[in-house]
Amino acid sequence: MTGRAAANRTLIVNTVAFTVCFAVWTMYGVLVTFLVDNKVLQIDKSQMGWLLGIPVLTGSLFRLPVGMLTERYGGKPVYIAVMLFAGVSVFLTSFATTFAHFLFGGLMFGMSGASFAVGIAYSSVWFPKQSQGTALGVFGMGNAGSALTTVFGPQLLASFTHGGADVEGWRKLPQLYAYCLIAMAVIFALLTTNKKDEGAASKTAAQMLKPLQDVRVWRFGLYYFLVFGAFVALSQWLVPYYLNVYGLNLATAGLLAAVFSFPSGVIRALGGWASDKFGARSTMYWVLGSCCVLFALLVAPRMDIQSPGEGVMADKPGQVTAVSAGEVKVGDKAYKLTPAVENRQSSLPEGALVWPKIDTWHEPAVDVGQKVKRKEVLARGVTHIYFQANIAVFTALVFLAGIMMGVGKAAVYKHIPEYFPHDVGVVGGIVGVIGGLGGFFCPILFGYLLKWTGLWTSCWLFLGVLSVVCLTWMHLVILRMTKNQKMEMPGLVAGEGA
């Protein structure tokens, strides 16, 4: 088999294995929601956030050591070990009965998320520098595994539990995932050939960790916290979001959540190609700028609010001579009022409104015969705001956000083999750790924000602020580097600014 053919086969098997691992890694997004809805697991929203995030914690923290092991021993043995460990762990999770059991189970099978660090290093070593962005983008398509879980997980649970009649049937889901992981490990062993970067393999642990002193690594990590960590968090968080905000059933919520996660995973290949062709800085400007706008549009919650509005005041003293719904007279002067109208907006069917509907009217605040002074209020203003947060518009915005995050994931990783060609495992590992920690902390933070504010849309506010921080930091770095002429513009486009 030619080197190119071997590289392509390795990339395909890597991508399929990562898809399976990612499906397992995000399993709790569907499973925990099902257990909570069916009263099998009695936990609050913050505890739910912990369960959604705990597998991500393990998969994140172990990316660095797993990346180092990959550089030392090659991707094949490490990938197989990760899948076998995660397979056994997810099988044991099927016997969980308490919150602590689920917490421990997620902590163990979360190792499947560390497969990313293995796959990045193992894939990049097979391809030349000029095509590594595209190759890593193709590998990153394995993120679509989360969409497979959100789409098919609810259907499998419905089948295993006979439509909820036998809720204990949920245990078959983690068992099925375990079988898939172990089968994938066997296929991986049969179809791949081990390969490693000999220059990296000869390094000591201290030499491997030396690139972590470079601030650029941590900056890339922050970007990845947003485009990957938030992606992982939202892949799971959107299921309970749709259930609670729009009152959908689990299967429909999972399907709509997949509208976000599946394209984001698949589009990553396009992001790798765009980074190779146009440069990652330009790509990241589009990604972060789009995220700022899209998350800002998602912040407004569903609302039905009545608040004080602009009133009508007397412009001179006098005595009220007439009061009606449309007019107040003081002496001979008539003050026109906007009469109240019956509010029908809240009874409109879902999807009837796209934009917020605002009605204003006046309510008389004086009586006939009453003496008023100048600037005294004759009629109080009332403002009514009704916003459906149209589910179709919401889903479209979420879809676009997922697309941009998918492109951003590839753009960030474009730089690692370019700037750290012999440290892909370590640098890719730490960037993955930071990004993965976003997947861990974001659901927990989303849960607490919801608890503190009572608003499901508080998560979009956090992500919007984070997008602004990332965009500002990137832009300031580029301006400083351009001013100091430390790097020519082509290098900037391909490198540091991402």
Rosetta blueprint (number, residue, H / E / L):
1 M L
2 T L
3 G H
4 R H
5 A H
6 A H
7 A H
8 N H
9 R H
10 T H
11 L H
12 I H
13 V H
14 N H
15 T H
16 V H
17 A H
18 F H
19 T H
20 V H
21 C H
22 F H
23 A H
24 V H
25 W H
26 T L
27 M L
28 Y H
29 G H
30 V H
31 L H
32 V H
33 T H
34 F H
35 L H
36 V H
37 D H
38 N L
39 K L
40 V L
41 L L
42 Q L
43 I L
44 D L
45 K H
46 S H
47 Q H
48 M H
49 G H
50 W H
51 L H
52 L H
53 G H
54 I H
55 P H
56 V H
57 L H
58 T H
59 G H
60 S H
61 L H
62 F L
63 R H
64 L H
65 P H
66 V H
67 G H
68 M H
69 L H
70 T H
71 E H
72 R H
73 Y H
74 G L
75 G H
76 K H
77 P H
78 V H
79 Y H
80 I H
81 A H
82 V H
83 M H
84 L H
85 F H
86 A H
87 G H
88 V H
89 S H
90 V H
91 F H
92 L H
93 T H
94 S L
95 F L
96 A L
97 T L
98 T L
99 F H
100 A H
101 H H
102 F H
103 L H
104 F H
105 G H
106 G H
107 L H
108 M H
109 F H
110 G H
111 M H
112 S H
113 G H
114 A H
115 S H
116 F H
117 A H
118 V H
119 G H
120 I H
121 A H
122 Y H
123 S H
124 S H
125 V L
126 W L
127 F L
128 P L
129 K H
130 Q H
131 S H
132 Q H
133 G H
134 T H
135 A H
136 L H
137 G H
138 V H
139 F H
140 G H
141 M H
142 G H
143 N H
144 A H
145 G H
146 S H
147 A H
148 L H
149 T H
150 T H
151 V H
152 F H
153 G H
154 P H
155 Q H
156 L H
157 L H
158 A H
159 S H
160 F H
161 T L
162 H L
163 G L
164 G L
165 A L
166 D L
167 V H
168 E H
169 G H
170 W H
171 R H
172 K H
173 L H
174 P H
175 Q H
176 L H
177 Y H
178 A H
179 Y H
180 C H
181 L H
182 I H
183 A H
184 M H
185 A H
186 V H
187 I H
188 F H
189 A H
190 L H
191 L H
192 T L
193 T L
194 N L
195 K L
196 K L
197 D L
198 E H
199 G H
200 A H
201 A H
202 S L
203 K L
204 T L
205 A H
206 A H
207 Q H
208 M H
209 L H
210 K H
211 P H
212 L H
213 Q H
214 D L
215 V H
216 R H
217 V H
218 W H
219 R H
220 F H
221 G H
222 L H
223 Y H
224 Y H
225 F H
226 L H
227 V H
228 F H
229 G H
230 A H
231 F H
232 V H
233 A H
234 L H
235 S H
236 Q H
237 W H
238 L H
239 V H
240 P H
241 Y H
242 Y H
243 L H
244 N H
245 V H
246 Y H
247 G L
248 L L
249 N L
250 L H
251 A H
252 T H
253 A H
254 G H
255 L H
256 L H
257 A H
258 A H
259 V H
260 F H
261 S H
262 F H
263 P H
264 S H
265 G H
266 V H
267 I L
268 R H
269 A H
270 L H
271 G H
272 G H
273 W H
274 A H
275 S H
276 D H
277 K H
278 F H
279 G L
280 A H
281 R H
282 S H
283 T H
284 M H
285 Y H
286 W H
287 V H
288 L H
289 G H
290 S H
291 C H
292 C H
293 V H
294 L H
295 F H
296 A H
297 L H
298 L H
299 V L
300 A L
301 P L
302 R L
303 M E
304 D E
305 I E
306 Q E
307 S E
308 P E
309 G E
310 E E
311 G E
312 V E
313 M E
314 A L
315 D L
316 K L
317 P L
318 G E
319 Q E
320 V E
321 T E
322 A E
323 V E
324 S L
325 A L
326 G L
327 E E
328 V E
329 K E
330 V E
331 G L
332 D L
333 K E
334 A E
335 Y E
336 K E
337 L L
338 T L
339 P L
340 A L
341 V L
342 E L
343 N L
344 R L
345 Q H
346 S H
347 S H
348 L L
349 P L
350 E L
351 G L
352 A L
353 L L
354 V L
355 W L
356 P L
357 K E
358 I E
359 D E
360 T E
361 W E
362 H E
363 E E
364 P E
365 A L
366 V L
367 D L
368 V L
369 G L
370 Q L
371 K E
372 V E
373 K L
374 R L
375 K L
376 E L
377 V E
378 L E
379 A E
380 R E
381 G E
382 V E
383 T E
384 H E
385 I E
386 Y E
387 F E
388 Q L
389 A L
390 N L
391 I H
392 A H
393 V H
394 F H
395 T H
396 A H
397 L H
398 V H
399 F H
400 L H
401 A H
402 G H
403 I H
404 M H
405 M H
406 G H
407 V H
408 G H
409 K H
410 A H
411 A H
412 V H
413 Y H
414 K H
415 H H
416 I H
417 P H
418 E H
419 Y H
420 F L
421 P L
422 H L
423 D L
424 V H
425 G H
426 V H
427 V H
428 G H
429 G H
430 I H
431 V H
432 G H
433 V H
434 I H
435 G H
436 G H
437 L H
438 G H
439 G H
440 F H
441 F H
442 C H
443 P H
444 I H
445 L H
446 F H
447 G H
448 Y H
449 L H
450 L H
451 K H
452 W H
453 T H
454 G L
455 L L
456 W L
457 T L
458 S H
459 C H
460 W H
461 L H
462 F H
463 L H
464 G H
465 V H
466 L H
467 S H
468 V H
469 V H
470 C H
471 L H
472 T H
473 W H
474 M H
475 H H
476 L H
477 V H
478 I H
479 L H
480 R H
481 M H
482 T H
483 K H
484 N H
485 Q L
486 K L
487 M L
488 E L
489 M H
490 P H
491 G H
492 L H
493 V H
494 A H
495 G L
496 E L
497 G L
498 A L
